[in-house]
Amino acid sequence: MASMIPTWLHRLASPPHFFRLAGRLHRWLLWPALACIGLGIYGGLVMAPPDYQQGEAFRIIYVHVPSAYLSMMIYTTMAVASAIGLIWRIKLAHAVAASAAPIGASFTFLALVTGALWGEPMWGTWWVWDARLTAELILLFLYLGYILLRSAFDDINKADRASAVLAIVGVVNVPIIHYSVIWWSTLHQGPTISKLDNPSITYDMLWPLLVMILGFTLFFFAVLTRHLQGEVLEREQHARWSRDIVVDGLAD
């Protein structure tokens, strides 16, 4: 099985093949993503009852939780893609990491903003140096650092290698975010849906949240495929197949 992995990766790493695949995946992912988000919003804002302690303010979780989840998932995806790029020298793996970074930074920023909007009425302040909040802020800085580090190099190969190292080293922050509410005494709410045997949320509140997480995840991959197409075209701008695509696009 281990010997099959590089063969599969190298087949997928063909830029023309990857470009066409990304285009097909974008169409397959976008509409289900929007449908899930629409259903989740309706379920969370209309069908779910108010929380017995937080009242209507709890509804911000339907944006905050999926955003926070994706902020960690996307960085982990970047780290894995960066490792693949370094180990097997697959340039498209670096393209995946580079394309995911601005999307991950956006979701991280959204998680921090929605967390602050929830914290002000619940805690009486927009921000506290809570372990999870601080680690999430560090994650945003890691995203921004990755993006800035890439832009500091004119040579794309050097940019790939340097940013890959940062992505791999920085991934240690992801488990810190996830387990911070368990390891330390924090103001942040503890695990809820992760306790699958006994989630700390009723089903009529839980299912819209799960649908929103699915919708946000599908939306991320839909946006990622579009970003990847642009990244691949930029990297392969001197290849004949990419010039043909650009010419055909201009002709349309």
MODELLER restraints for C-alpha pairs under 7 A, 6 or more apart:
rsr = mdl.restraints
at = mdl.atoms
rsr.add(forms.Gaussian(group=physical.xy_distance, feature=features.Distance(at['CA:12:A'], at['CA:18:A']), mean=6.20, stdev=0.5))
rsr.add(forms.Gaussian(group=physical.xy_distance, feature=features.Distance(at['CA:13:A'], at['CA:90:A']), mean=6.71, stdev=0.5))
rsr.add(forms.Gaussian(group=physical.xy_distance, feature=features.Distance(at['CA:13:A'], at['CA:92:A']), mean=5.86, stdev=0.5))
rsr.add(forms.Gaussian(group=physical.xy_distance, feature=features.Distance(at['CA:15:A'], at['CA:232:A']), mean=6.67, stdev=0.5))
rsr.add(forms.Gaussian(group=physical.xy_distance, feature=features.Distance(at['CA:19:A'], at['CA:229:A']), mean=5.57, stdev=0.5))
rsr.add(forms.Gaussian(group=physical.xy_distance, feature=features.Distance(at['CA:19:A'], at['CA:232:A']), mean=6.95, stdev=0.5))
rsr.add(forms.Gaussian(group=physical.xy_distance, feature=features.Distance(at['CA:22:A'], at['CA:225:A']), mean=4.94, stdev=0.5))
rsr.add(forms.Gaussian(group=physical.xy_distance, feature=features.Distance(at['CA:22:A'], at['CA:229:A']), mean=6.63, stdev=0.5))
rsr.add(forms.Gaussian(group=physical.xy_distance, feature=features.Distance(at['CA:23:A'], at['CA:225:A']), mean=6.82, stdev=0.5))
rsr.add(forms.Gaussian(group=physical.xy_distance, feature=features.Distance(at['CA:25:A'], at['CA:225:A']), mean=6.92, stdev=0.5))
rsr.add(forms.Gaussian(group=physical.xy_distance, feature=features.Distance(at['CA:26:A'], at['CA:222:A']), mean=4.75, stdev=0.5))
rsr.add(forms.Gaussian(group=physical.xy_distance, feature=features.Distance(at['CA:26:A'], at['CA:225:A']), mean=5.71, stdev=0.5))
rsr.add(forms.Gaussian(group=physical.xy_distance, feature=features.Distance(at['CA:26:A'], at['CA:226:A']), mean=6.63, stdev=0.5))
rsr.add(forms.Gaussian(group=physical.xy_distance, feature=features.Distance(at['CA:29:A'], at['CA:218:A']), mean=5.82, stdev=0.5))
rsr.add(forms.Gaussian(group=physical.xy_distance, feature=features.Distance(at['CA:29:A'], at['CA:219:A']), mean=6.89, stdev=0.5))
rsr.add(forms.Gaussian(group=physical.xy_distance, feature=features.Distance(at['CA:29:A'], at['CA:222:A']), mean=5.25, stdev=0.5))
rsr.add(forms.Gaussian(group=physical.xy_distance, feature=features.Distance(at['CA:30:A'], at['CA:218:A']), mean=6.97, stdev=0.5))
rsr.add(forms.Gaussian(group=physical.xy_distance, feature=features.Distance(at['CA:30:A'], at['CA:219:A']), mean=6.00, stdev=0.5))
rsr.add(forms.Gaussian(group=physical.xy_distance, feature=features.Distance(at['CA:30:A'], at['CA:222:A']), mean=5.29, stdev=0.5))
rsr.add(forms.Gaussian(group=physical.xy_distance, feature=features.Distance(at['CA:33:A'], at['CA:215:A']), mean=4.42, stdev=0.5))
rsr.add(forms.Gaussian(group=physical.xy_distance, feature=features.Distance(at['CA:33:A'], at['CA:216:A']), mean=6.70, stdev=0.5))
rsr.add(forms.Gaussian(group=physical.xy_distance, feature=features.Distance(at['CA:33:A'], at['CA:218:A']), mean=4.97, stdev=0.5))
rsr.add(forms.Gaussian(group=physical.xy_distance, feature=features.Distance(at['CA:33:A'], at['CA:219:A']), mean=5.08, stdev=0.5))
rsr.add(forms.Gaussian(group=physical.xy_distance, feature=features.Distance(at['CA:34:A'], at['CA:215:A']), mean=6.61, stdev=0.5))
rsr.add(forms.Gaussian(group=physical.xy_distance, feature=features.Distance(at['CA:36:A'], at['CA:211:A']), mean=5.85, stdev=0.5))
rsr.add(forms.Gaussian(group=physical.xy_distance, feature=features.Distance(at['CA:36:A'], at['CA:212:A']), mean=6.32, stdev=0.5))
rsr.add(forms.Gaussian(group=physical.xy_distance, feature=features.Distance(at['CA:36:A'], at['CA:214:A']), mean=6.94, stdev=0.5))
rsr.add(forms.Gaussian(group=physical.xy_distance, feature=features.Distance(at['CA:36:A'], at['CA:215:A']), mean=4.68, stdev=0.5))
rsr.add(forms.Gaussian(group=physical.xy_distance, feature=features.Distance(at['CA:37:A'], at['CA:212:A']), mean=5.31, stdev=0.5))
rsr.add(forms.Gaussian(group=physical.xy_distance, feature=features.Distance(at['CA:37:A'], at['CA:215:A']), mean=4.94, stdev=0.5))
rsr.add(forms.Gaussian(group=physical.xy_distance, feature=features.Distance(at['CA:37:A'], at['CA:216:A']), mean=6.92, stdev=0.5))
rsr.add(forms.Gaussian(group=physical.xy_distance, feature=features.Distance(at['CA:40:A'], at['CA:208:A']), mean=4.51, stdev=0.5))
rsr.add(forms.Gaussian(group=physical.xy_distance, feature=features.Distance(at['CA:40:A'], at['CA:209:A']), mean=6.57, stdev=0.5))
rsr.add(forms.Gaussian(group=physical.xy_distance, feature=features.Distance(at['CA:40:A'], at['CA:211:A']), mean=5.33, stdev=0.5))
rsr.add(forms.Gaussian(group=physical.xy_distance, feature=features.Distance(at['CA:40:A'], at['CA:212:A']), mean=4.94, stdev=0.5))
rsr.add(forms.Gaussian(group=physical.xy_distance, feature=features.Distance(at['CA:43:A'], at['CA:208:A']), mean=5.11, stdev=0.5))
rsr.add(forms.Gaussian(group=physical.xy_distance, feature=features.Distance(at['CA:44:A'], at['CA:59:A']), mean=6.52, stdev=0.5))
rsr.add(forms.Gaussian(group=physical.xy_distance, feature=features.Distance(at['CA:44:A'], at['CA:62:A']), mean=6.59, stdev=0.5))
rsr.add(forms.Gaussian(group=physical.xy_distance, feature=features.Distance(at['CA:44:A'], at['CA:205:A']), mean=6.74, stdev=0.5))
rsr.add(forms.Gaussian(group=physical.xy_distance, feature=features.Distance(at['CA:44:A'], at['CA:208:A']), mean=5.35, stdev=0.5))
rsr.add(forms.Gaussian(group=physical.xy_distance, feature=features.Distance(at['CA:45:A'], at['CA:59:A']), mean=6.60, stdev=0.5))
rsr.add(forms.Gaussian(group=physical.xy_distance, feature=features.Distance(at['CA:48:A'], at['CA:204:A']), mean=5.61, stdev=0.5))
rsr.add(forms.Gaussian(group=physical.xy_distance, feature=features.Distance(at['CA:48:A'], at['CA:205:A']), mean=5.22, stdev=0.5))
rsr.add(forms.Gaussian(group=physical.xy_distance, feature=features.Distance(at['CA:50:A'], at['CA:56:A']), mean=5.13, stdev=0.5))
rsr.add(forms.Gaussian(group=physical.xy_distance, feature=features.Distance(at['CA:51:A'], at['CA:58:A']), mean=6.41, stdev=0.5))
rsr.add(forms.Gaussian(group=physical.xy_distance, feature=features.Distance(at['CA:57:A'], at['CA:118:A']), mean=6.87, stdev=0.5))
rsr.add(forms.Gaussian(group=physical.xy_distance, feature=features.Distance(at['CA:60:A'], at['CA:114:A']), mean=6.86, stdev=0.5))
rsr.add(forms.Gaussian(group=physical.xy_distance, feature=features.Distance(at['CA:60:A'], at['CA:118:A']), mean=6.86, stdev=0.5))
rsr.add(forms.Gaussian(group=physical.xy_distance, feature=features.Distance(at['CA:62:A'], at['CA:209:A']), mean=5.51, stdev=0.5))
rsr.add(forms.Gaussian(group=physical.xy_distance, feature=features.Distance(at['CA:62:A'], at['CA:212:A']), mean=6.50, stdev=0.5))
rsr.add(forms.Gaussian(group=physical.xy_distance, feature=features.Distance(at['CA:64:A'], at['CA:111:A']), mean=5.11, stdev=0.5))
rsr.add(forms.Gaussian(group=physical.xy_distance, feature=features.Distance(at['CA:64:A'], at['CA:114:A']), mean=5.52, stdev=0.5))
rsr.add(forms.Gaussian(group=physical.xy_distance, feature=features.Distance(at['CA:64:A'], at['CA:115:A']), mean=6.43, stdev=0.5))
rsr.add(forms.Gaussian(group=physical.xy_distance, feature=features.Distance(at['CA:66:A'], at['CA:212:A']), mean=6.62, stdev=0.5))
rsr.add(forms.Gaussian(group=physical.xy_distance, feature=features.Distance(at['CA:66:A'], at['CA:213:A']), mean=4.75, stdev=0.5))
rsr.add(forms.Gaussian(group=physical.xy_distance, feature=features.Distance(at['CA:66:A'], at['CA:216:A']), mean=6.41, stdev=0.5))
rsr.add(forms.Gaussian(group=physical.xy_distance, feature=features.Distance(at['CA:67:A'], at['CA:107:A']), mean=5.08, stdev=0.5))
rsr.add(forms.Gaussian(group=physical.xy_distance, feature=features.Distance(at['CA:67:A'], at['CA:108:A']), mean=6.52, stdev=0.5))
rsr.add(forms.Gaussian(group=physical.xy_distance, feature=features.Distance(at['CA:67:A'], at['CA:110:A']), mean=6.40, stdev=0.5))
rsr.add(forms.Gaussian(group=physical.xy_distance, feature=features.Distance(at['CA:67:A'], at['CA:111:A']), mean=5.11, stdev=0.5))
rsr.add(forms.Gaussian(group=physical.xy_distance, feature=features.Distance(at['CA:68:A'], at['CA:107:A']), mean=6.99, stdev=0.5))
rsr.add(forms.Gaussian(group=physical.xy_distance, feature=features.Distance(at['CA:68:A'], at['CA:108:A']), mean=6.27, stdev=0.5))
rsr.add(forms.Gaussian(group=physical.xy_distance, feature=features.Distance(at['CA:68:A'], at['CA:111:A']), mean=5.08, stdev=0.5))
rsr.add(forms.Gaussian(group=physical.xy_distance, feature=features.Distance(at['CA:70:A'], at['CA:107:A']), mean=6.62, stdev=0.5))
rsr.add(forms.Gaussian(group=physical.xy_distance, feature=features.Distance(at['CA:70:A'], at['CA:217:A']), mean=6.93, stdev=0.5))
rsr.add(forms.Gaussian(group=physical.xy_distance, feature=features.Distance(at['CA:71:A'], at['CA:104:A']), mean=5.33, stdev=0.5))
rsr.add(forms.Gaussian(group=physical.xy_distance, feature=features.Distance(at['CA:71:A'], at['CA:107:A']), mean=5.54, stdev=0.5))
rsr.add(forms.Gaussian(group=physical.xy_distance, feature=features.Distance(at['CA:71:A'], at['CA:108:A']), mean=4.90, stdev=0.5))
rsr.add(forms.Gaussian(group=physical.xy_distance, feature=features.Distance(at['CA:72:A'], at['CA:174:A']), mean=5.84, stdev=0.5))
rsr.add(forms.Gaussian(group=physical.xy_distance, feature=features.Distance(at['CA:74:A'], at['CA:100:A']), mean=6.66, stdev=0.5))
rsr.add(forms.Gaussian(group=physical.xy_distance, feature=features.Distance(at['CA:74:A'], at['CA:104:A']), mean=5.57, stdev=0.5))
rsr.add(forms.Gaussian(group=physical.xy_distance, feature=features.Distance(at['CA:75:A'], at['CA:104:A']), mean=6.68, stdev=0.5))
rsr.add(forms.Gaussian(group=physical.xy_distance, feature=features.Distance(at['CA:75:A'], at['CA:171:A']), mean=6.84, stdev=0.5))
rsr.add(forms.Gaussian(group=physical.xy_distance, feature=features.Distance(at['CA:76:A'], at['CA:171:A']), mean=6.28, stdev=0.5))
rsr.add(forms.Gaussian(group=physical.xy_distance, feature=features.Distance(at['CA:78:A'], at['CA:97:A']), mean=4.36, stdev=0.5))
rsr.add(forms.Gaussian(group=physical.xy_distance, feature=features.Distance(at['CA:78:A'], at['CA:100:A']), mean=6.65, stdev=0.5))
rsr.add(forms.Gaussian(group=physical.xy_distance, feature=features.Distance(at['CA:78:A'], at['CA:167:A']), mean=6.50, stdev=0.5))
rsr.add(forms.Gaussian(group=physical.xy_distance, feature=features.Distance(at['CA:79:A'], at['CA:167:A']), mean=5.00, stdev=0.5))
rsr.add(forms.Gaussian(group=physical.xy_distance, feature=features.Distance(at['CA:79:A'], at['CA:168:A']), mean=4.76, stdev=0.5))
rsr.add(forms.Gaussian(group=physical.xy_distance, feature=features.Distance(at['CA:79:A'], at['CA:171:A']), mean=6.39, stdev=0.5))
rsr.add(forms.Gaussian(group=physical.xy_distance, feature=features.Distance(at['CA:81:A'], at['CA:93:A']), mean=4.98, stdev=0.5))
rsr.add(forms.Gaussian(group=physical.xy_distance, feature=features.Distance(at['CA:81:A'], at['CA:94:A']), mean=6.30, stdev=0.5))
rsr.add(forms.Gaussian(group=physical.xy_distance, feature=features.Distance(at['CA:81:A'], at['CA:96:A']), mean=6.49, stdev=0.5))
rsr.add(forms.Gaussian(group=physical.xy_distance, feature=features.Distance(at['CA:81:A'], at['CA:97:A']), mean=5.80, stdev=0.5))
rsr.add(forms.Gaussian(group=physical.xy_distance, feature=features.Distance(at['CA:82:A'], at['CA:93:A']), mean=6.34, stdev=0.5))
rsr.add(forms.Gaussian(group=physical.xy_distance, feature=features.Distance(at['CA:82:A'], at['CA:94:A']), mean=5.62, stdev=0.5))
rsr.add(forms.Gaussian(group=physical.xy_distance, feature=features.Distance(at['CA:82:A'], at['CA:97:A']), mean=6.26, stdev=0.5))
rsr.add(forms.Gaussian(group=physical.xy_distance, feature=features.Distance(at['CA:82:A'], at['CA:164:A']), mean=4.72, stdev=0.5))
rsr.add(forms.Gaussian(group=physical.xy_distance, feature=features.Distance(at['CA:82:A'], at['CA:167:A']), mean=6.87, stdev=0.5))
rsr.add(forms.Gaussian(group=physical.xy_distance, feature=features.Distance(at['CA:82:A'], at['CA:168:A']), mean=6.90, stdev=0.5))
rsr.add(forms.Gaussian(group=physical.xy_distance, feature=features.Distance(at['CA:83:A'], at['CA:164:A']), mean=6.95, stdev=0.5))
rsr.add(forms.Gaussian(group=physical.xy_distance, feature=features.Distance(at['CA:83:A'], at['CA:168:A']), mean=6.89, stdev=0.5))
rsr.add(forms.Gaussian(group=physical.xy_distance, feature=features.Distance(at['CA:84:A'], at['CA:90:A']), mean=6.87, stdev=0.5))
rsr.add(forms.Gaussian(group=physical.xy_distance, feature=features.Distance(at['CA:84:A'], at['CA:93:A']), mean=6.29, stdev=0.5))
rsr.add(forms.Gaussian(group=physical.xy_distance, feature=features.Distance(at['CA:85:A'], at['CA:91:A']), mean=6.01, stdev=0.5))
rsr.add(forms.Gaussian(group=physical.xy_distance, feature=features.Distance(at['CA:85:A'], at['CA:93:A']), mean=4.99, stdev=0.5))
rsr.add(forms.Gaussian(group=physical.xy_distance, feature=features.Distance(at['CA:85:A'], at['CA:94:A']), mean=5.53, stdev=0.5))
rsr.add(forms.Gaussian(group=physical.xy_distance, feature=features.Distance(at['CA:86:A'], at['CA:161:A']), mean=6.94, stdev=0.5))
rsr.add(forms.Gaussian(group=physical.xy_distance, feature=features.Distance(at['CA:94:A'], at['CA:160:A']), mean=5.97, stdev=0.5))
rsr.add(forms.Gaussian(group=physical.xy_distance, feature=features.Distance(at['CA:95:A'], at['CA:228:A']), mean=6.70, stdev=0.5))
rsr.add(forms.Gaussian(group=physical.xy_distance, feature=features.Distance(at['CA:95:A'], at['CA:231:A']), mean=6.30, stdev=0.5))
rsr.add(forms.Gaussian(group=physical.xy_distance, feature=features.Distance(at['CA:96:A'], at['CA:228:A']), mean=6.47, stdev=0.5))
rsr.add(forms.Gaussian(group=physical.xy_distance, feature=features.Distance(at['CA:99:A'], at['CA:224:A']), mean=6.38, stdev=0.5))
rsr.add(forms.Gaussian(group=physical.xy_distance, feature=features.Distance(at['CA:99:A'], at['CA:227:A']), mean=5.56, stdev=0.5))
rsr.add(forms.Gaussian(group=physical.xy_distance, feature=features.Distance(at['CA:99:A'], at['CA:228:A']), mean=5.79, stdev=0.5))
rsr.add(forms.Gaussian(group=physical.xy_distance, feature=features.Distance(at['CA:99:A'], at['CA:231:A']), mean=6.90, stdev=0.5))
rsr.add(forms.Gaussian(group=physical.xy_distance, feature=features.Distance(at['CA:100:A'], at['CA:224:A']), mean=6.17, stdev=0.5))
rsr.add(forms.Gaussian(group=physical.xy_distance, feature=features.Distance(at['CA:101:A'], at['CA:143:A']), mean=6.05, stdev=0.5))
rsr.add(forms.Gaussian(group=physical.xy_distance, feature=features.Distance(at['CA:101:A'], at['CA:147:A']), mean=6.78, stdev=0.5))
rsr.add(forms.Gaussian(group=physical.xy_distance, feature=features.Distance(at['CA:105:A'], at['CA:140:A']), mean=5.86, stdev=0.5))
rsr.add(forms.Gaussian(group=physical.xy_distance, feature=features.Distance(at['CA:105:A'], at['CA:143:A']), mean=5.55, stdev=0.5))
rsr.add(forms.Gaussian(group=physical.xy_distance, feature=features.Distance(at['CA:105:A'], at['CA:144:A']), mean=6.97, stdev=0.5))
rsr.add(forms.Gaussian(group=physical.xy_distance, feature=features.Distance(at['CA:108:A'], at['CA:140:A']), mean=5.95, stdev=0.5))
rsr.add(forms.Gaussian(group=physical.xy_distance, feature=features.Distance(at['CA:109:A'], at['CA:140:A']), mean=6.84, stdev=0.5))
rsr.add(forms.Gaussian(group=physical.xy_distance, feature=features.Distance(at['CA:116:A'], at['CA:126:A']), mean=4.71, stdev=0.5))
rsr.add(forms.Gaussian(group=physical.xy_distance, feature=features.Distance(at['CA:116:A'], at['CA:127:A']), mean=6.09, stdev=0.5))
rsr.add(forms.Gaussian(group=physical.xy_distance, feature=features.Distance(at['CA:117:A'], at['CA:126:A']), mean=6.72, stdev=0.5))
rsr.add(forms.Gaussian(group=physical.xy_distance, feature=features.Distance(at['CA:119:A'], at['CA:125:A']), mean=6.10, stdev=0.5))
rsr.add(forms.Gaussian(group=physical.xy_distance, feature=features.Distance(at['CA:119:A'], at['CA:126:A']), mean=5.56, stdev=0.5))
rsr.add(forms.Gaussian(group=physical.xy_distance, feature=features.Distance(at['CA:120:A'], at['CA:126:A']), mean=4.61, stdev=0.5))
rsr.add(forms.Gaussian(group=physical.xy_distance, feature=features.Distance(at['CA:130:A'], at['CA:186:A']), mean=5.89, stdev=0.5))
rsr.add(forms.Gaussian(group=physical.xy_distance, feature=features.Distance(at['CA:130:A'], at['CA:187:A']), mean=6.45, stdev=0.5))
rsr.add(forms.Gaussian(group=physical.xy_distance, feature=features.Distance(at['CA:131:A'], at['CA:180:A']), mean=6.07, stdev=0.5))
rsr.add(forms.Gaussian(group=physical.xy_distance, feature=features.Distance(at['CA:131:A'], at['CA:186:A']), mean=6.39, stdev=0.5))
rsr.add(forms.Gaussian(group=physical.xy_distance, feature=features.Distance(at['CA:132:A'], at['CA:177:A']), mean=5.33, stdev=0.5))
rsr.add(forms.Gaussian(group=physical.xy_distance, feature=features.Distance(at['CA:132:A'], at['CA:180:A']), mean=5.62, stdev=0.5))
rsr.add(forms.Gaussian(group=physical.xy_distance, feature=features.Distance(at['CA:132:A'], at['CA:181:A']), mean=6.76, stdev=0.5))
rsr.add(forms.Gaussian(group=physical.xy_distance, feature=features.Distance(at['CA:132:A'], at['CA:188:A']), mean=7.00, stdev=0.5))
rsr.add(forms.Gaussian(group=physical.xy_distance, feature=features.Distance(at['CA:135:A'], at['CA:173:A']), mean=6.86, stdev=0.5))
rsr.add(forms.Gaussian(group=physical.xy_distance, feature=features.Distance(at['CA:135:A'], at['CA:177:A']), mean=5.58, stdev=0.5))
rsr.add(forms.Gaussian(group=physical.xy_distance, feature=features.Distance(at['CA:136:A'], at['CA:177:A']), mean=6.43, stdev=0.5))
rsr.add(forms.Gaussian(group=physical.xy_distance, feature=features.Distance(at['CA:139:A'], at['CA:173:A']), mean=6.99, stdev=0.5))
rsr.add(forms.Gaussian(group=physical.xy_distance, feature=features.Distance(at['CA:142:A'], at['CA:170:A']), mean=6.73, stdev=0.5))
rsr.add(forms.Gaussian(group=physical.xy_distance, feature=features.Distance(at['CA:146:A'], at['CA:163:A']), mean=5.63, stdev=0.5))
rsr.add(forms.Gaussian(group=physical.xy_distance, feature=features.Distance(at['CA:146:A'], at['CA:166:A']), mean=6.70, stdev=0.5))
rsr.add(forms.Gaussian(group=physical.xy_distance, feature=features.Distance(at['CA:146:A'], at['CA:167:A']), mean=6.98, stdev=0.5))
rsr.add(forms.Gaussian(group=physical.xy_distance, feature=features.Distance(at['CA:149:A'], at['CA:163:A']), mean=6.20, stdev=0.5))
rsr.add(forms.Gaussian(group=physical.xy_distance, feature=features.Distance(at['CA:150:A'], at['CA:159:A']), mean=4.81, stdev=0.5))
rsr.add(forms.Gaussian(group=physical.xy_distance, feature=features.Distance(at['CA:150:A'], at['CA:163:A']), mean=6.01, stdev=0.5))
rsr.add(forms.Gaussian(group=physical.xy_distance, feature=features.Distance(at['CA:153:A'], at['CA:159:A']), mean=5.37, stdev=0.5))
rsr.add(forms.Gaussian(group=physical.xy_distance, feature=features.Distance(at['CA:181:A'], at['CA:188:A']), mean=6.73, stdev=0.5))
rsr.add(forms.Gaussian(group=physical.xy_distance, feature=features.Distance(at['CA:181:A'], at['CA:190:A']), mean=5.62, stdev=0.5))
rsr.add(forms.Gaussian(group=physical.xy_distance, feature=features.Distance(at['CA:192:A'], at['CA:199:A']), mean=5.22, stdev=0.5))
rsr.add(forms.Gaussian(group=physical.xy_distance, feature=features.Distance(at['CA:192:A'], at['CA:200:A']), mean=4.63, stdev=0.5))
rsr.add(forms.Gaussian(group=physical.xy_distance, feature=features.Distance(at['CA:192:A'], at['CA:201:A']), mean=6.50, stdev=0.5))
rsr.add(forms.Gaussian(group=physical.xy_distance, feature=features.Distance(at['CA:193:A'], at['CA:199:A']), mean=4.89, stdev=0.5))
rsr.add(forms.Gaussian(group=physical.xy_distance, feature=features.Distance(at['CA:193:A'], at['CA:200:A']), mean=6.57, stdev=0.5))
rsr.add(forms.Gaussian(group=physical.xy_distance, feature=features.Distance(at['CA:233:A'], at['CA:242:A']), mean=5.94, stdev=0.5))
rsr.add(forms.Gaussian(group=physical.xy_distance, feature=features.Distance(at['CA:236:A'], at['CA:242:A']), mean=6.25, stdev=0.5))
rsr.add(forms.Gaussian(group=physical.xy_distance, feature=features.Distance(at['CA:237:A'], at['CA:243:A']), mean=6.49, stdev=0.5))
